[in-house]
Amino acid sequence: MSTSSIIDETPSLNSSIVDEGGTHINDIETLVKEKIFGYLKPDELQIVRSVCRSWLYLINWKFGITAVIDNRNTELIGQSPWIIEVQLVNLTRPIPPEGISFARRLKHLTMKGMVVSYNLIPLLESCIHLQSLTFDEPTIDLSSNVMRSLTPTNLVLKECLQLELICWNFTESLNTVVAILTMITFGNLKKIVLRSVHPPMLPLGALFAKVPRPITENLSPFMVLILTNLEGLEVLSVGTLIVQNNFTFVVGSGQEEGSVIQLDELHLQNLYMSWTPILDAQTHLRVFVLGHCQATQWAEIRTCITRCQELLRKVELQGRTFGVPWECDVFADCLKLDTLHLNLSLSPKRQLNMIPLNLTELAIDGPIEIAQIENIKLLINLRKLYFSSLGLNLLILFPGNPEENEENQDMISLRLFVDLIMNLISLEVLGFKDCAQDALDWSNINQWCRLVSTDIFGITFHDHLYDIHGQRVQHGLTLKIPQNFNRQEFNNITNIPEDGGAPPNQRRRGGIMNNFLRIFGIGAQ
């Protein structure tokens, strides 16, 4: 903000500033005004900052300002002591002789585009209270060859908590920036983030090696940066601009000789990163997410789950495993497990009755027998239940005679659909996605959902449709159930028949069935 934008005089009072008793808002104690201003968003603070000098001074001092500086407004560097967050965009003009006015207050620094060493080094030397440092698509004037001739600096950023590197590709310029960062002493670095379309390969064997971990010349500057700050590091996030691999460390672990650093959370989504060196010695995992795993790796996965069973709260497994069944008995002793996603497409899931009853969210992708869906009704604490890709590749699930396949693979009937809602007394969301037309009794279930999704019960229903050959085809649905849903009253009103959803030629004609036909308007058969 330039000096000319400051309003010199307090504006005329109005009813929003003076109450009926004549009390002026400026009479309120400074701490109270600070609390009031604390509820405002940054853009709202920008508006009220110009009301008067006292508000301007208070907001600037307490909350600071955010600025974007490029070659056209470099005077702000020497004239804006209130800046706490700044983005320097392609700044090639040198820092003004009067110095950096916001050096003592700056908390967040982002350098985007062109980075010149005659500005970078003074900034890092002066802004000793930085809490986060970001480089966004950097291009630096130093080559890696020049970097090799530089001696380590005396730069110390003890208050910096986060480093973030964003780039289209891991180029030489970014590698040079990282090399500079390895010369800085970070006393309290908690998080390192790298986002790139083509991120570098991380030698996880070196990261999870037993203490002592030697830092050799063969390691990249980025790996040296990680290992140098590993003692206090809490989060390492490396991946593409969209998908990240996250390592959340157990602080203080892996410091004793012969020990291995432990993970609190592991999120691996990319194929290029091998997780084999990680699992062997992990005993403290609470969150375990693997985006790509094969059946040949299941033994290691199951061993890790068993080893961490007392702490595990979330497990998510994804991959294409082509018919190899996943046995859920491995979760039997995971008594703290509350979220389970088995996105192992083309693999049947078995022994779902072994899943602990405290589970609150369950997602299953791929084939599953009707008998196993019946077992899900035992999980009375489930709040969210999702199915996807049902009815696909049934021959993998039930090899052999096609006639036997038809007998084994029954579709989800309206009766089973309603039973899930009635038995899972805590259920709030029931969803089906990308399911084949032979997987559910779509007609009856869809009509039933539309009829019960009224204000009377508070149920909401959403269709998932896609266009094909000029027609809209249903491939999924989501039903949301309110927390105060009265299942007993609902059951008395709807009166679903015991053979609801059975083929027309097998439906019973009398009593309950006629009532069902009348309620849901299907028409007598």
Salt bridges, closest charged atoms under 4 A:
ASP8 OD1 - ARG53 NH2 2.85
GLU34 OE1 - LYS62 NZ 3.87
ASP70 OD2 - ARG72 NH2 2.69
GLU159 OE2 - HIS129 ND1 2.76
GLU164 OE2 - ARG195 NH2 3.06
GLU234 OE2 - LYS190 NZ 3.85
ASP264 OD1 - ARG286 NE 2.73
GLU265 OE1 - HIS267 NE2 3.46
GLU265 OE2 - ARG286 NH2 3.63
GLU316 OE1 - HIS341 ND1 3.67
GLU327 OE2 - ARG350 NH1 3.95
ASP329 OD1 - ARG302 NH2 2.95
GLU361 OE2 - HIS341 NE2 2.85
GLU374 OE1 - LYS377 NZ 2.61
ASP419 OD2 - LYS377 NZ 3.73
ASP419 OD1 - ARG415 NH1 3.21
GLU428 OE2 - ARG383 NH1 2.76
ASP434 OD1 - HIS475 ND1 2.99
ASP463 OD2 - ARG450 NH2 2.28
ASP467 OD1 - ARG472 NE 3.33
GLU498 OE1 - ARG508 NH2 3.71
ASP499 OD2 - ARG508 NE 3.53
